[in-house]
Amino acid sequence: MEKAIKKYFPIFILPTMIAFAIGFVAPFLLGIYLSFCKFTTVTDAKFIGISNYKKILGDPVFIHSLWYTALFTLVSVILINVLAFIVALLLTKGIKGTNIFRTVFFMPNLIGGIILGYIWQLLLNGILAHFQRTLTYSSTYGFWGLIILMCWQQVGYMMIIYISGIQSIPGELTEAAKIDGASSRQVLKNVTLPMLMPSITICTFLTLTNGFKLFDQNLALTNGAPSRMSEMLALNIYNTFYGRTGYEGVGQAKAVVFFLIVVIIALVQNKLTRSREVQQ
């Protein structure tokens, strides 16, 4: 049976590889090439070297979007993972209605980003109206509005991963620690957290990449207002590519830089957290 699988494996994998090459590899390579070109359509691309990348360095809005996105990602990663872990701990204590609570916490993740953005825009603007403010009054309001939205949407998803990790911890380890006189805090620090490192790696990776790639919610909640001060990287790239005639190449160059930033940060994070897994 194994010999037959090995023999016919290329035949079954070939359609998937062809689709992957056409749908991802080819557009990706073409996108890198276009980042060095001036164009309005793919057919009239003219190679101009690194001019597009030079324009990025002189774009203060892009630089602001970069730092704004980095700060948002840092805060959202910490809050989402901490809240998800706390909720997961509470829901693994055997309390009544646990399954219902899990379902309720997970449901926001099933709602699309655009819809969530408009829902929370109405809710938050309704609250801020009592103080004569809106989400677009300053970038600070938009920032925390996005944080609240992302936490509400993603905590439930990360909670499921943490619950799975907690339930996979052998009960013998916890019992042995308690017999040795360890307090609940010591059990959490020396048993639960080290054994949860694979789950922490996954959740950190997901929240990190989701934070940097955020687009739908940013578009619906503030659309970058006021004066593009709450504009994150993905929205900045979109507005550059589609909103400024003759800047398609610059938008494509921003997309390449964006891709490299996300990949480098994700790889570093993955290496750091996985090294902790090895040590444990």
Protein Blocks (a to p, Z undefined) as FASTA:
>chain_A
ZZmmmmmmmmmmmmmmmmmmmmmmmmmmmmmmmmmpccfbfklcccebjmlmmmmmmmmk
lmmmmmmmmmmmmmmmmmmmmmmmmmmmmmmnopghklmmmmmmmmmmmpcfklmmmmmm
mmmmmmmmmnopafklpmklmmmmmmmmmmmmmmmmmmmmmmmmmmmpcfklmmmmmmno
pafklmmmmmmmmmmmmmmmmmmmmmmmmmmmpmklmmmmnnopahhllccfklmmmmmm
mmpghilmmmmmmmmmmmmmmmmmmmmmmmmmmmmmmmZZ
